[in-house]
Amino acid sequence: MTADPVSVDRLYNDPALVRFYDLENAGGADIDCCRRLAADAGSVLDLGCGTGVLAASLGATREVVGVDPAGAMLHVARARAGGGRVTWIEADARGVRLGRRFDLVVLTGHAFQVFLTDEDQRAVLTTIAAHLAPDGRFIFDARNPLVEEWREWTPQASRRRFEDPELGTIKAWNDVTHDPKTGIVTYKTHYLALASRQQWSASSQIRFTGRESLQRRLDEAGLAADQWLGDWSAAPYAAASPEIIPVGRLR
């Protein structure tokens, strides 16, 4: 296996940057969709749980385990409302084995894309298969490479502002490079606190993988997709869909 990209990425490991994560990634349709999928699930495994928004929201009425390699993200997860009802585990999704199976396994927030090689993708999907109950279901998401979303991550196109409760207005932007041979996008995220002029930056890598390749990885891991969604409103996948979201089970 290659080195874990999350464990070396300041965006997920530096508390000064992690503080911006929830401000930039408010809960949305992905969380609502996963809640619906979990309605009849007695147990849920949230791989790449991040700051724990989804896991904590599910923990009131079922057993939930959240796994993430970034300790700074889990620190936020443990402290949030409902965090005490979830079992949090700091581990790499490619190799973690909990010795039990779950009714639902989720991997959201495009966390699948941090796995940059075929080997690493197979490993994380094998982890999903190893933890699925015989009648369990899985769901994960990846951005559709046909849409070329990375083109929107230039400094000019990605400029945005949001409010931090302590630092005030934060100006943020990205810059990006794309390797068409590997599908790997390297992007930098920059934050500037306008009042104090403090600035933080992080460099990240993610891989864009097409539907056909994802199908092969699922087959290799012993998984089958019953549905291919194109967004979190449950629209069917099409070439112009922003997302590729397989929903399935053990094969």
C-alpha positions as CSV (number, residue, x, y, z in Angstrom):
1,M,0.0,0.0,0.0
2,T,1.1,3.6,-0.6
3,A,1.3,6.1,2.2
4,D,-2.1,7.2,3.6
5,P,-2.7,10.6,1.9
6,V,-5.0,11.8,4.6
7,S,-2.5,11.1,7.4
8,V,0.0,13.6,5.8
9,D,-2.5,16.2,4.6
10,R,-2.6,19.3,6.8
11,L,-6.2,20.0,5.6
12,Y,-7.3,17.1,7.9
13,N,-4.5,17.0,10.5
14,D,-3.7,20.6,11.4
15,P,-6.3,21.9,13.9
16,A,-5.9,25.4,12.5
17,L,-7.2,24.1,9.2
18,V,-9.6,21.5,10.5
19,R,-11.5,24.3,12.3
20,F,-12.7,25.4,8.8
21,Y,-13.9,22.0,7.6
22,D,-17.4,22.2,8.9
23,L,-17.8,25.8,7.9
24,E,-17.0,24.9,4.3
25,N,-18.8,21.6,4.3
26,A,-22.2,22.1,5.9
27,G,-24.6,19.1,6.0
28,G,-26.4,18.5,2.8
29,A,-28.2,16.0,0.5
30,D,-25.6,13.3,1.1
31,I,-26.4,13.2,4.8
32,D,-30.1,13.1,4.2
33,C,-29.7,10.3,1.7
34,C,-27.6,8.2,4.1
35,R,-30.1,8.8,6.9
36,R,-32.8,7.4,4.7
37,L,-30.7,4.3,3.9
38,A,-30.0,3.8,7.6
39,A,-33.7,4.0,8.6
40,D,-33.9,0.2,9.0
41,A,-30.3,-0.4,9.9
42,G,-29.4,-1.5,13.5
43,S,-25.7,-0.8,12.9
44,V,-23.7,1.5,10.7
45,L,-20.0,1.8,9.9
46,D,-18.9,5.2,8.7
47,L,-15.5,4.9,7.0
48,G,-13.8,8.2,6.5
49,C,-16.2,9.8,9.1
50,G,-14.2,13.1,9.3
51,T,-15.7,15.4,11.8
52,G,-18.5,13.0,12.5
53,V,-21.6,15.0,11.4
54,L,-23.3,12.0,9.8
55,A,-22.2,9.4,12.4
56,A,-23.3,11.5,15.3
57,S,-26.7,12.2,13.7
58,L,-27.2,8.4,13.4
59,G,-26.0,7.4,16.8
60,A,-29.2,8.1,18.8
61,T,-31.1,5.1,17.6
62,R,-28.6,2.5,16.4
63,E,-25.0,1.4,17.0
64,V,-22.6,3.5,15.0
65,V,-18.8,3.2,14.5
66,G,-16.8,6.0,12.9
67,V,-13.4,5.4,11.4
68,D,-11.0,8.0,10.2
69,P,-7.1,8.2,10.0
70,A,-7.0,11.9,11.0
71,G,-6.8,12.5,14.7
72,A,-7.7,16.2,14.5
73,M,-10.9,15.4,12.7
74,L,-11.9,12.8,15.3
75,H,-11.2,15.3,18.0
76,V,-13.9,17.5,16.6
77,A,-16.2,14.4,16.1
78,R,-15.9,13.3,19.7
79,A,-16.8,16.8,21.0
80,R,-19.8,17.4,18.9
81,A,-23.4,16.9,20.1
82,G,-24.2,13.2,19.9
83,G,-20.5,12.3,19.6
84,G,-20.6,10.4,22.9
85,R,-23.0,7.8,21.4
86,V,-20.5,6.8,18.6
87,T,-17.5,4.6,18.8
88,W,-14.6,6.5,17.2
89,I,-11.6,4.7,15.8
90,E,-8.5,6.3,14.4
91,A,-7.5,3.9,11.6
92,D,-6.8,3.6,7.9
93,A,-9.9,2.4,6.0
94,R,-7.8,0.2,3.7
95,G,-6.6,-2.1,6.5
96,V,-8.9,-1.7,9.4
97,R,-10.7,-4.9,10.5
98,L,-13.2,-4.7,13.4
99,G,-14.1,-8.3,13.6
100,R,-17.8,-7.7,13.0
101,R,-20.3,-6.8,10.3
102,F,-22.8,-4.0,9.9
103,D,-26.2,-3.4,8.3
104,L,-24.9,-0.3,6.4
105,V,-21.4,0.8,5.5
106,V,-20.9,4.4,4.2
107,L,-18.0,6.2,2.8
108,T,-19.1,9.7,1.9
109,G,-17.6,13.2,1.4
110,H,-15.7,12.0,-1.6
111,A,-13.4,10.2,0.8
112,F,-13.0,7.3,-1.8
113,Q,-11.0,9.7,-4.0
114,V,-8.1,10.0,-1.6
115,F,-7.1,6.5,-2.5
116,L,-4.8,7.1,-5.4
117,T,-4.0,3.7,-6.8
118,D,-5.9,0.7,-8.1
119,E,-4.4,-1.3,-5.2
120,D,-5.6,1.2,-2.6
121,Q,-9.1,1.4,-4.1
122,R,-9.4,-2.4,-4.0
123,A,-8.2,-2.4,-0.4
124,V,-10.8,0.0,0.8
125,L,-13.6,-1.7,-1.1
126,T,-12.4,-5.0,0.4
127,T,-12.7,-3.4,3.8
128,I,-16.3,-2.5,3.0
129,A,-17.0,-6.1,1.9
130,A,-15.4,-7.5,5.1
131,H,-17.7,-5.5,7.3
132,L,-21.0,-6.0,5.5
133,A,-23.7,-8.2,7.0
134,P,-25.0,-10.8,4.5
135,D,-28.0,-8.6,3.8
136,G,-26.2,-5.3,4.4
137,R,-25.8,-2.4,2.1
138,F,-23.1,0.0,1.2
139,I,-22.9,3.4,-0.4
140,F,-20.0,5.7,-1.4
141,D,-19.5,8.7,-3.7
142,A,-16.9,10.0,-6.1
143,R,-16.9,13.0,-8.4
144,N,-17.6,12.1,-12.1
145,P,-14.4,12.7,-14.1
146,L,-16.4,13.4,-17.3
147,V,-17.6,16.6,-15.7
148,E,-14.1,17.8,-15.0
149,E,-15.0,19.6,-11.8
150,W,-11.3,20.4,-11.1
151,R,-11.5,23.1,-13.7
152,E,-13.5,25.1,-11.2
153,W,-10.7,25.0,-8.6
154,T,-8.6,27.7,-10.1
155,P,-7.8,30.7,-7.9
156,Q,-10.2,33.0,-9.7
157,A,-13.1,30.5,-10.0
158,S,-12.8,29.1,-6.5
159,R,-12.8,32.4,-4.5
160,R,-15.2,32.3,-1.6
161,R,-15.8,33.8,1.8
162,F,-17.3,32.5,5.1
163,E,-17.5,33.5,8.7
164,D,-15.4,31.9,11.5
165,P,-16.9,32.6,14.9
166,E,-13.6,33.7,16.4
167,L,-11.5,34.9,13.4
168,G,-14.2,36.7,11.5
169,T,-14.3,36.7,7.7
170,I,-12.2,34.1,6.0
171,K,-11.2,34.4,2.4
172,A,-10.6,31.0,0.7
173,W,-9.4,29.9,-2.7
174,N,-7.8,26.9,-4.4
175,D,-5.3,26.2,-7.2
176,V,-5.0,23.0,-9.1
177,T,-3.2,20.7,-11.5
178,H,-4.5,17.6,-13.2
179,D,-2.6,14.6,-14.5
180,P,-4.7,13.1,-17.3
181,K,-2.7,9.9,-17.3
182,T,-3.5,8.9,-13.7
183,G,-6.6,11.0,-13.1
184,I,-4.9,12.4,-10.0
185,V,-5.6,16.1,-9.2
186,T,-3.3,18.0,-6.9
187,Y,-4.9,21.0,-5.4
188,K,-3.9,23.6,-2.8
189,T,-6.4,25.1,-0.4
190,H,-5.6,28.6,1.0
191,Y,-7.3,30.4,3.9
192,L,-6.8,34.1,4.8
193,A,-8.3,35.7,8.0
194,L,-9.0,39.2,6.8
195,A,-8.8,40.8,10.2
196,S,-5.5,39.3,11.4
197,R,-4.0,38.6,8.0
198,Q,-3.1,35.1,9.2
199,Q,-2.9,32.6,6.3
200,W,-2.9,28.8,6.2
201,S,-2.4,26.5,3.2
202,A,-2.5,22.8,2.5
203,S,-1.7,20.6,-0.5
204,S,-4.0,17.6,-1.2
205,Q,-4.3,14.9,-3.8
206,I,-7.4,13.0,-5.0
207,R,-8.1,10.6,-7.9
208,F,-10.9,10.9,-10.4
209,T,-12.0,7.4,-11.5
210,G,-14.6,6.6,-14.1
211,R,-17.7,4.4,-13.7
212,E,-16.3,1.5,-15.6
213,S,-13.2,1.3,-13.5
214,L,-15.2,1.6,-10.3
215,Q,-17.3,-1.4,-11.6
216,R,-14.1,-3.4,-12.0
217,R,-13.0,-2.5,-8.5
218,L,-16.3,-3.5,-7.0
219,D,-16.2,-6.9,-8.8
220,E,-12.6,-7.5,-7.5
221,A,-13.8,-6.8,-3.9
222,G,-16.8,-9.1,-4.1
223,L,-19.4,-6.3,-4.2
224,A,-22.3,-5.6,-6.5
225,A,-24.0,-2.3,-7.2
226,D,-27.8,-2.5,-7.4
227,Q,-28.0,1.2,-8.3
228,W,-25.7,3.8,-9.8
229,L,-26.8,7.3,-8.7
230,G,-25.6,10.5,-10.3
231,D,-26.2,12.8,-7.4
232,W,-27.5,12.7,-3.8
233,S,-31.1,13.4,-4.9
234,A,-31.1,9.7,-6.2
235,A,-31.2,10.6,-9.9
236,P,-29.8,7.8,-12.0
237,Y,-26.2,8.1,-13.1
238,A,-25.6,9.6,-16.6
239,A,-22.5,10.9,-18.4
240,A,-23.2,14.5,-17.3
241,S,-24.0,13.6,-13.7
242,P,-21.8,15.4,-11.1
243,E,-21.4,12.3,-9.0
244,I,-20.9,8.5,-9.3
245,I,-22.6,6.9,-6.3
246,P,-22.9,3.1,-6.2
247,V,-25.4,1.6,-3.8
248,G,-25.1,-2.1,-3.3
249,R,-24.4,-5.3,-1.3
250,L,-22.2,-8.3,-1.2
251,R,-22.0,-10.2,-4.4
